[in-house]
Amino acid sequence: MGSASLAADLGGIEARLAALPGRVNGDPVLLRRGRYLTTTCQLDFGGASVLLRIVDGRIAELQRNPGVMPSADFAIIGEPAVWRRFLAADPPPGDHDLFALLKRKELRVVGDLHPLMSHLLYWKGVLAHLRDAPR
């Protein structure tokens, strides 16, 4: 899936991703929650993916379509339709939370779960900034 079709399919995800580092790095609450977090996370949007390198709670690097074998501590994987519902400005019940989608097996988390679970409020805040970002 090309980046133009990905942006169309996910309601302007490219603009949201471009704004994400500034929004996260400018959020003092998230920076406090993530101050001890250094990890790499992959978000997979049904074929297209993004690698987020987090250092001390700050997004140090955001790499789109990182290649054949990206190295990440964990990945959150879902189909574009699932991400579209999750990233809606006012998502319907059951589509509002990462774990609601995991419970219904619409999203998968693979890899080392410790960076996700030990900083869960941080990750929920990062994903909320992705939802609220300009389109």
CYANA upper distance limits for C-alpha pairs under 8 A (distance plus 0.5 A):
  1 MET  CA      5 SER  CA      6.88
  1 MET  CA      6 LEU  CA      6.79
  1 MET  CA     47 GLY  CA      6.79
  1 MET  CA     48 ALA  CA      6.70
  2 GLY  CA      6 LEU  CA      6.54
  2 GLY  CA     48 ALA  CA      8.04
  3 SER  CA      7 ALA  CA      6.50
  3 SER  CA     14 GLU  CA      8.12
  3 SER  CA     48 ALA  CA      8.18
  4 ALA  CA      8 ALA  CA      6.79
  5 SER  CA      9 ASP  CA      6.40
  6 LEU  CA     10 LEU  CA      6.53
  6 LEU  CA     13 ILE  CA      7.75
  6 LEU  CA     48 ALA  CA      7.86
  6 LEU  CA     80 PRO  CA      8.47
  7 ALA  CA     11 GLY  CA      6.42
  7 ALA  CA     12 GLY  CA      5.02
  7 ALA  CA     13 ILE  CA      5.46
  7 ALA  CA     14 GLU  CA      6.10
  8 ALA  CA     12 GLY  CA      6.43
  8 ALA  CA     13 ILE  CA      8.35
  9 ASP  CA     80 PRO  CA      7.20
  9 ASP  CA     81 ALA  CA      8.30
  9 ASP  CA     84 ARG  CA      7.97
 10 LEU  CA     80 PRO  CA      6.87
 10 LEU  CA     81 ALA  CA      8.10
 10 LEU  CA     83 TRP  CA      7.47
 10 LEU  CA     84 ARG  CA      5.56
 11 GLY  CA     84 ARG  CA      7.44
 11 GLY  CA    135 ARG  CA      7.55
 12 GLY  CA     16 ARG  CA      7.11
 12 GLY  CA    135 ARG  CA      5.68
 13 ILE  CA     17 LEU  CA      6.47
 13 ILE  CA    135 ARG  CA      7.71
 14 GLU  CA     18 ALA  CA      6.62
 15 ALA  CA     19 ALA  CA      6.81
 15 ALA  CA    133 ALA  CA      8.21
 15 ALA  CA    134 PRO  CA      7.03
 15 ALA  CA    135 ARG  CA      6.18
 16 ARG  CA     20 LEU  CA      6.64
 16 ARG  CA    130 LEU  CA      6.32
 16 ARG  CA    131 ARG  CA      8.17
 16 ARG  CA    133 ALA  CA      5.49
 16 ARG  CA    134 PRO  CA      6.33
 16 ARG  CA    135 ARG  CA      6.56
 17 LEU  CA     21 PRO  CA      8.22
 17 LEU  CA    130 LEU  CA      7.37
 19 ALA  CA     23 ARG  CA      6.73
 19 ALA  CA    133 ALA  CA      6.99
 19 ALA  CA    134 PRO  CA      7.87
 20 LEU  CA     24 VAL  CA      6.51
 20 LEU  CA    126 VAL  CA      8.42
 20 LEU  CA    129 HIS  CA      7.14
 20 LEU  CA    130 LEU  CA      6.69
 20 LEU  CA    133 ALA  CA      7.57
 21 PRO  CA     25 ASN  CA      6.26
 21 PRO  CA     58 ARG  CA      8.15
 21 PRO  CA     59 ILE  CA      5.92
 21 PRO  CA     60 ALA  CA      8.25
 21 PRO  CA     61 GLU  CA      8.50
 21 PRO  CA     62 LEU  CA      8.06
 22 GLY  CA     26 GLY  CA      6.31
 23 ARG  CA     27 ASP  CA      6.80
 23 ARG  CA    129 HIS  CA      7.21
 23 ARG  CA    133 ALA  CA      8.50
 24 VAL  CA     30 LEU  CA      7.29
 24 VAL  CA     31 LEU  CA      8.05
 24 VAL  CA     58 ARG  CA      7.42
 24 VAL  CA     59 ILE  CA      7.57
 24 VAL  CA    126 VAL  CA      6.90
 24 VAL  CA    129 HIS  CA      7.52
 25 ASN  CA     30 LEU  CA      8.45
 25 ASN  CA     31 LEU  CA      7.31
 25 ASN  CA     57 GLY  CA      8.39
 25 ASN  CA     58 ARG  CA      5.83
 25 ASN  CA     59 ILE  CA      7.04
 27 ASP  CA     31 LEU  CA      6.73
 28 PRO  CA     32 ARG  CA      6.61
 29 VAL  CA     33 ARG  CA      6.78
 30 LEU  CA     34 GLY  CA      6.48
 30 LEU  CA     57 GLY  CA      7.73
 30 LEU  CA    122 TYR  CA      6.22
 30 LEU  CA    125 GLY  CA      7.20
 30 LEU  CA    126 VAL  CA      8.25
 31 LEU  CA     35 ARG  CA      6.12
 31 LEU  CA     56 ASP  CA      8.23
 31 LEU  CA     57 GLY  CA      5.76
 31 LEU  CA     58 ARG  CA      7.12
 32 ARG  CA     57 GLY  CA      8.09
 33 ARG  CA     57 GLY  CA      7.87
 33 ARG  CA    119 HIS  CA      7.67
 33 ARG  CA    121 LEU  CA      7.86
 33 ARG  CA    122 TYR  CA      6.20
 34 GLY  CA     56 ASP  CA      6.70
 34 GLY  CA     57 GLY  CA      4.49
 34 GLY  CA     58 ARG  CA      8.11
 34 GLY  CA    119 HIS  CA      7.23
 34 GLY  CA    122 TYR  CA      6.43
 35 ARG  CA     56 ASP  CA      5.08
 35 ARG  CA     57 GLY  CA      5.33
 35 ARG  CA     58 ARG  CA      8.48
 36 TYR  CA     56 ASP  CA      5.78
 36 TYR  CA     57 GLY  CA      7.21
 37 LEU  CA     54 ILE  CA      7.52
 37 LEU  CA     55 VAL  CA      6.95
 37 LEU  CA     56 ASP  CA      5.53
 37 LEU  CA     57 GLY  CA      5.83
 37 LEU  CA    115 PRO  CA      7.65
 37 LEU  CA    119 HIS  CA      7.95
 38 THR  CA     53 ARG  CA      8.23
 38 THR  CA     54 ILE  CA      5.71
 38 THR  CA     55 VAL  CA      4.87
 38 THR  CA     56 ASP  CA      5.82
 38 THR  CA     57 GLY  CA      7.17
 39 THR  CA     53 ARG  CA      6.60
 39 THR  CA     54 ILE  CA      5.74
 39 THR  CA     55 VAL  CA      7.18
 39 THR  CA     72 ALA  CA      8.28
 39 THR  CA     73 ASP  CA      6.96
 39 THR  CA    115 PRO  CA      7.37
 40 THR  CA     51 LEU  CA      7.33
 40 THR  CA     52 LEU  CA      6.07
 40 THR  CA     53 ARG  CA      4.92
 40 THR  CA     54 ILE  CA      6.45
 40 THR  CA     71 SER  CA      8.28
 40 THR  CA     72 ALA  CA      5.40
 40 THR  CA     73 ASP  CA      5.92
 40 THR  CA     74 PHE  CA      7.61
 41 CYS  CA     51 LEU  CA      6.25
 41 CYS  CA     52 LEU  CA      5.65
 41 CYS  CA     53 ARG  CA      7.04
 41 CYS  CA     54 ILE  CA      8.42
 41 CYS  CA     72 ALA  CA      5.80
 41 CYS  CA     73 ASP  CA      6.46
 41 CYS  CA     74 PHE  CA      5.79
 41 CYS  CA     75 ALA  CA      6.07
 41 CYS  CA     76 ILE  CA      8.26
 42 GLN  CA     49 SER  CA      7.20
 42 GLN  CA     50 VAL  CA      6.07
 42 GLN  CA     51 LEU  CA      4.97
 42 GLN  CA     52 LEU  CA      6.69
 42 GLN  CA     72 ALA  CA      6.52
 42 GLN  CA     74 PHE  CA      6.92
 42 GLN  CA     75 ALA  CA      4.94
 42 GLN  CA     76 ILE  CA      6.81
 43 LEU  CA     49 SER  CA      5.98
 43 LEU  CA     50 VAL  CA      5.70
 43 LEU  CA     51 LEU  CA      6.98
 43 LEU  CA     52 LEU  CA      8.35
 43 LEU  CA     75 ALA  CA      6.27
 43 LEU  CA     76 ILE  CA      5.56
 43 LEU  CA     77 ILE  CA      6.65
 44 ASP  CA     48 ALA  CA      6.42
 44 ASP  CA     49 SER  CA      4.72
 44 ASP  CA     50 VAL  CA      7.02
 44 ASP  CA     75 ALA  CA      7.62
 44 ASP  CA     76 ILE  CA      6.63
 44 ASP  CA     77 ILE  CA      5.14
 44 ASP  CA     78 GLY  CA      6.73
 44 ASP  CA     79 GLU  CA      8.49
 45 PHE  CA     49 SER  CA      6.21
 45 PHE  CA     77 ILE  CA      7.00
 45 PHE  CA     78 GLY  CA      6.14
 45 PHE  CA     79 GLU  CA      6.14
 45 PHE  CA     80 PRO  CA      5.85
 45 PHE  CA     83 TRP  CA      7.43
 46 GLY  CA     77 ILE  CA      7.63
 46 GLY  CA     78 GLY  CA      6.24
 46 GLY  CA     79 GLU  CA      4.87
 46 GLY  CA     80 PRO  CA      6.07
 48 ALA  CA     64 ARG  CA      8.42
 48 ALA  CA     65 ASN  CA      6.40
 49 SER  CA     64 ARG  CA      6.65
 49 SER  CA     65 ASN  CA      5.51
 49 SER  CA     66 PRO  CA      7.60
 50 VAL  CA     62 LEU  CA      7.28
 50 VAL  CA     63 GLN  CA      6.07
 50 VAL  CA     64 ARG  CA      4.98
 50 VAL  CA     65 ASN  CA      6.19
 50 VAL  CA     66 PRO  CA      7.20
 51 LEU  CA     61 GLU  CA      8.32
 51 LEU  CA     62 LEU  CA      6.21
 51 LEU  CA     63 GLN  CA      5.53
 51 LEU  CA     64 ARG  CA      6.95
 51 LEU  CA     65 ASN  CA      8.16
 51 LEU  CA     66 PRO  CA      7.08
 51 LEU  CA     70 PRO  CA      8.30
 51 LEU  CA     72 ALA  CA      7.88
 52 LEU  CA     59 ILE  CA      7.12
 52 LEU  CA     60 ALA  CA      8.23
 52 LEU  CA     61 GLU  CA      6.45
 52 LEU  CA     62 LEU  CA      5.31
 52 LEU  CA     63 GLN  CA      7.14
 53 ARG  CA     59 ILE  CA      6.39
 53 ARG  CA     60 ALA  CA      6.11
 53 ARG  CA     61 GLU  CA      5.58
 53 ARG  CA     62 LEU  CA      6.96
 54 ILE  CA     58 ARG  CA      5.88
 54 ILE  CA     59 ILE  CA      5.12
 54 ILE  CA     60 ALA  CA      6.09
 54 ILE  CA     61 GLU  CA      7.73
 55 VAL  CA     59 ILE  CA      7.00
 55 VAL  CA     60 ALA  CA      6.55
 66 PRO  CA     70 PRO  CA      6.30
 72 ALA  CA    111 GLY  CA      8.49
 73 ASP  CA    111 GLY  CA      6.41
 73 ASP  CA    112 ASP  CA      6.10
 73 ASP  CA    115 PRO  CA      8.38
 74 PHE  CA    109 VAL  CA      7.40
 74 PHE  CA    110 VAL  CA      6.03
 74 PHE  CA    111 GLY  CA      4.74
 74 PHE  CA    112 ASP  CA      5.82
 74 PHE  CA    113 LEU  CA      7.09
 74 PHE  CA    116 LEU  CA      8.47
 75 ALA  CA    108 ARG  CA      8.40
 75 ALA  CA    109 VAL  CA      6.04
 75 ALA  CA    110 VAL  CA      5.85
 75 ALA  CA    111 GLY  CA      6.97
 76 ILE  CA    107 LEU  CA      7.33
 76 ILE  CA    108 ARG  CA      6.21
 76 ILE  CA    109 VAL  CA      5.10
 76 ILE  CA    110 VAL  CA      7.27
 77 ILE  CA    107 LEU  CA      6.07
 77 ILE  CA    108 ARG  CA      5.58
 77 ILE  CA    109 VAL  CA      6.79
 77 ILE  CA    110 VAL  CA      8.48
 78 GLY  CA     82 VAL  CA      6.74
 78 GLY  CA     83 TRP  CA      7.04
 78 GLY  CA    106 GLU  CA      6.91
 78 GLY  CA    107 LEU  CA      5.18
 78 GLY  CA    108 ARG  CA      7.03
 79 GLU  CA     83 TRP  CA      6.97
 79 GLU  CA    106 GLU  CA      8.23
 79 GLU  CA    107 LEU  CA      8.20
 80 PRO  CA     84 ARG  CA      6.47
 81 ALA  CA     85 ARG  CA      6.84
 82 VAL  CA     86 PHE  CA      6.69
 82 VAL  CA     95 ASP  CA      8.48
 82 VAL  CA    106 GLU  CA      7.21
 82 VAL  CA    107 LEU  CA      8.07
 83 TRP  CA     87 LEU  CA      6.39
 84 ARG  CA     88 ALA  CA      6.68
 85 ARG  CA     91 PRO  CA      6.58
 85 ARG  CA     92 PRO  CA      8.06
 85 ARG  CA     95 ASP  CA      6.69
 86 PHE  CA     91 PRO  CA      6.44
 86 PHE  CA     95 ASP  CA      5.65
 86 PHE  CA     96 HIS  CA      6.23
 86 PHE  CA     97 ASP  CA      7.86
 86 PHE  CA    131 ARG  CA      8.28
 87 LEU  CA     91 PRO  CA      7.48
 87 LEU  CA    130 LEU  CA      7.70
 87 LEU  CA    131 ARG  CA      5.13
 88 ALA  CA    131 ARG  CA      7.05
 89 ALA  CA    131 ARG  CA      6.91
 89 ALA  CA    132 ASP  CA      7.16
 90 ASP  CA     96 HIS  CA      8.45
 91 PRO  CA     95 ASP  CA      6.24
 91 PRO  CA     96 HIS  CA      5.75
 92 PRO  CA     96 HIS  CA      6.92
 94 GLY  CA    100 ALA  CA      5.98
 94 GLY  CA    101 LEU  CA      7.33
 95 ASP  CA    100 ALA  CA      7.09
 95 ASP  CA    101 LEU  CA      6.74
 96 HIS  CA    100 ALA  CA      7.86
 97 ASP  CA    101 LEU  CA      7.10
 98 LEU  CA    102 LEU  CA      6.78
 98 LEU  CA    107 LEU  CA      8.28
 98 LEU  CA    124 LYS  CA      8.19
 99 PHE  CA    103 LYS  CA      6.42
100 ALA  CA    104 ARG  CA      6.95
101 LEU  CA    105 LYS  CA      6.64
101 LEU  CA    106 GLU  CA      5.73
101 LEU  CA    107 LEU  CA      6.05
102 LEU  CA    106 GLU  CA      6.42
102 LEU  CA    107 LEU  CA      5.47
102 LEU  CA    108 ARG  CA      6.58
102 LEU  CA    109 VAL  CA      8.32
109 VAL  CA    113 LEU  CA      8.21
113 LEU  CA    117 MET  CA      6.49
114 HIS  CA    118 SER  CA      6.18
115 PRO  CA    119 HIS  CA      6.68
116 LEU  CA    120 LEU  CA      6.01
116 LEU  CA    123 TRP  CA      7.32
119 HIS  CA    123 TRP  CA      7.00
120 LEU  CA    124 LYS  CA      6.69
121 LEU  CA    125 GLY  CA      6.61
122 TYR  CA    126 VAL  CA      6.78
123 TRP  CA    127 LEU  CA      6.66
124 LYS  CA    128 ALA  CA      6.54
125 GLY  CA    129 HIS  CA      6.74
126 VAL  CA    130 LEU  CA      6.93
127 LEU  CA    131 ARG  CA      6.75
128 ALA  CA    132 ASP  CA      6.63
129 HIS  CA    133 ALA  CA      6.24
